[in-house]
Amino acid sequence: MSQSQGQGPALDNLLTESRTFPPSEDFAAQANAKPELYEEAKADREAFWAKQAERLHWDTKWSQVLDWSDAPFAKWFVGGKLNVAYNCVDRHVESGHGEQVAIHWEGEPGDSRAITYAELQREVSKAANALASLGVGAEDRVAIYMPMIPEAIFSMLACARLGAMHSVVFGGFSAEALRTRIEDSSCKLVITTDGQYRRGNPFPLKPAVDEAVANADCVEKVLVVKRTDSDVEWNDRDVWWHELVDSQSDQHTPEAFDSEHPLFILYTSGTTGKPKGILHTSGGYLTQASYTHHNVFDLKPETDVYWCTADIGWVTGHSYIVYGPLSNRVTQVVYEGTPNTPHEGRHWEIVQKYGVSIYYTAPTLIRTFMKWGADIPAKYDLSSLRVLGSVGEPINPEAWIWYRENVGGGKAPIVDTWWQTETGAIMISPLPGVVSTKPGSAQRPLPGIGAKVVNDEGVEVPAGGGGYLVLDEPWPSMLRGIWGDEERYRDTYWSRFADQGFYFAGDGAKYDDDGDIWLLGRVDDVMNVSGHRISTTEVESALVSHPTVAEAAVVGASDETTGQGIVAFVILRGGAGADAGGADAIKALRDHVAKEIGPIAKPRQIMVVPELPKTRSGKIMRRLLRDVAENRQVGDVTTLADSSVMDLISAGLQSGKSED
Ligand code: PRX
């Protein structure tokens, strides 16, 4: 198989890893998911999904579970009607749980707020009334560019309540990245804050919105929550949240929408410079988000305190902070800030404070905790933790074991959950009371899900074999397309194995001898930096948009903490000046990428080179650049148009490594 990306630390040890950890008898006995779930799904997949959909409240029942006649555009629960926000909020109040805390919100500076389901219902209703008063209605697009504060969740649910689509843009993205996303889906409203807390200090956020919408004619209003009390410039289209929302009625009657009514767009990186607006709809998405959250995390709404550390700017925040958990009547922690503010034990202090029992995070953070040292979690009482989750990238066995020992008390099962923005919800993961877990393996498709590892011809590889991960059956929370680009949707996911009708996930994977799946990282030009998807092309376009750069090639090199780190090779323009390759100029290039995309896309290292290695057809050979970036012996150069290029690169390297 052609594995074009470096695979990060996940592969250390992988071939020798053979430890397994069966669930304890006590855990298995009380688990939501029992072994029969697999049998049930296998016996009748559609009946199985219908049963999962019945966990929700439908105003009108569906007449058909799945319509796949227009593949690859699925329709699930055809003819059914529901309101997603009603399912996440109102029905819990109506069933007598209005006083249960939905959200224990913890602000970075130490402020906190407990929000009950009754209060959540009032807040979401007020926000829905406010949005409606600004002319937002069904199918309108609303951009949400906010830190992790309760109003961000109210805003998402208010959109869902009105049938409007939210497009949440991560608060760490730049004004430019925000602008392209707002314009691509013609957002009518932008919801933001004056500023946000990061590492103990307030930073302005609204100026990025001002810049992004300056020439965006689609945007009618900007709704601004006051979070940091920063000075802000005020424009005609701006409205303060506290002035508009607080005065609204706290009553709002939700309307039922078609099961296939669009719920949200979420942009993610593809292999070109233009991000893809992944489209999700209502009934199928909520069914699978809710089902997976209930079974994979074993949620008991009466007793558990759940915490997913993701940001709502990513799909994990959508499916496992907002829709899955709230549909299951969770009590959850939402934390605004960074994990080392004001100290490196902040997460464990929060676990202890709220008695968190289910904790879901990313391998990059686990590796960071490892670096900070086991003595830090050891200072806190973490005995409430009973299920741990991992998501976003392959988890290396060392990190997995460290997590189990130092966070999970040597006993909490770890669920390594594989899924994507496109899949909407978890697809591959052990069920914690059923499957004996293995450090570093996501193991098997959940009941109701079809996934396989296949070779180039689309034939399933045998136990012990490696290849590409495909999904061979439509699933309820699958994307319904890319906003405004049907062709790209067909091309990206469905053309590679068109004969078989498989969805191509873009990940390499292998089976072990038991047939369990081990994910091996991306096989396309998408990097995974701290669990965030960034395309090499996007960073290259940002670099060449700088006046000193003639050409750029970017690769993901393995990185001990972040999984992959971004390494750029640039050729400077003639006349760029003698200082163009100096430390200040390299810093300027890194800052330029941060401005174009966001700080998460800043290259870890920029190397100025005289040439780039290309094939005769002009394609950059990233494999060779990765060898350089990872300090390896450079591999086979026979297909290079000019085989002396690699010598030139090695001889002329000027390294611009920097740590921030
Ligand atoms: O490469 C896989 C990796 O993250 C990609 C999806 O990224 P995104 O859409 O941003 O969603 C991340 C959160 C769901 C996948 O194609 N990935 C995600 N989870 C895992 C993973 N790789 C290995 N193991 C996982 N558990």
Boltz pocket constraint, residues with backbone or C-beta under 6 A from the ligand:
constraints:
  - pocket:
      binder: B
      contacts: [[A, 268], [A, 315], [A, 316], [A, 390], [A, 391], [A, 392], [A, 393], [A, 394], [A, 395], [A, 416], [A, 417], [A, 418], [A, 419], [A, 420], [A, 421], [A, 422], [A, 428], [A, 442], [A, 505], [A, 506], [A, 507], [A, 519], [A, 520], [A, 521], [A, 522], [A, 528], [A, 531], [A, 532], [A, 533]]
      max_distance: 6.0
